[in-house]
Amino acid sequence: MTVFAAVTDVLETYFDGLYHADIERLGNAFHPKAIYATADETPLLYRTMDEYLPVVAKRVSPASRGEVRRDVIESIEFAGENTAFARVRCSIGTKDFIDFLTLVRTNGTWKIMTKIFQITERES
């Protein structure tokens, strides 16, 4: 598998985890020490994975509501052999998200290390 394909695979696992509210998939996509943050909330919303995954587990999944998937990988950039940045878009309910994801490769495996995101209401 190419490096690009390995990162894309992690991003697809991430999208699947969000769509199905599946914390096992998300746990496989994120590094255990990853952070989750947005400045769209006051005060700044910041969570560790131990705080974030239980929130997802309580969600009604977009899949169970029959929502259309709007997952898009806009770009992937590599800073070297073990560091990457991805800009992705997805939707949950009436909200659209632009996520800036940094990824690291440790022990040959890519994981999301940070998720910083912007939320917008989708126009009808």
N, C-alpha and C positions, 0 to 999 in steps of 0.2 A: 504494500500500500504506500502511495506517495505521501509526503508530509502534508500536502494540500488536502488530499483525500482523508487523512487521519483527522485533521482539524474539522473538515466538513462533517465527518461522521460524528464528532462530539457535538457540533452545532445541531445536527438532526436529532440526536438523542435529547438535547436540551429542548428543542421545539416539541418533540413527542412528550417529554415530561410535563411541559406546561399545558399542552393540549389535553392530556389525560389526567392532569393533577397527580402525577405519578412520582412520588418522592424517591422511589428506588432509581428510576431513570435519571431524575435530577441529581441524585446523589452520585451517580456514575459520571455525570457530565461535569460536576463541580469538584474542585479540589476541597478537601475537608476544611481547610483554613480560608476558604474564599470569603469575600465580602460582597454584600448586596446593598446598594445605596441609590437614593434619588434626592435631589434638591427640590423636587416638586411638592414636597410636604414640609410643613414647618412645625417643629424643627426638622432639620435634615434627617431623613429616614436612613438608618444604618443598621444592618443585621448581619450576624454571623450565620453560618449554615445551620447551626444548632437552633437558632431563632427563626430562620427563614423556612426551613423544610416543614415544620409543624403548621405554619400558616398555610402553605400549599396543600397539605394533607386535609385541611378543613374545607377547602374550596369545593364547590360544585364544578366539575370539569367542563370545559367548553365542549369536549367530545360528547358528554352525556346530554348536553343541550342541543346537539346537532349543529353547532356553529361552523361556519365556513372557515377553513384554515387560511390564514393570510401570512404565512411564514416566508420571509425573504432574507437571504444572505446578500447584503448589499456589497460588502467588500471584506477581504481578508488580506492582511499585511503581515509580513514576517520581519522581525527585528534581528533575527539570527536563528540558530538551530533549535532554540528552546523557548522562544518568546514570539507570540503572535497577538494580533489585534483583529477583532471582527466587529463590523457594524451590521446589526441585524434588525429586522422589524418583525413584529407579530401582534396579534390582537387577542384580547380576552374580553368577552362581553362587548360593551360599547366603547372600550378603550383601546387605543393603538399605542404601542410601545416602540420606541427606538432604543435599542440596547447597545451600549459600547461594552464589549466583552474582551478582557485580556485573558490570554491562555498561556499556560506554561507546560513544558514537557519535562516531566521528572520520571526517571527510570523507564524511559521510552514511551511514556503514556501522556497524551495531551489532556489537560483539564482546564476548565474555566476558573480563573483566580479572582477576577473581579467582574461584577455586573453593575454598571452605572447606567441609569435609564431615565428617559423622558416620557411622560404620559400625556396623551392628548385624547380628547373625546372625538370619536369618529362622527363625521357628519352623515346624516341619514340620506 
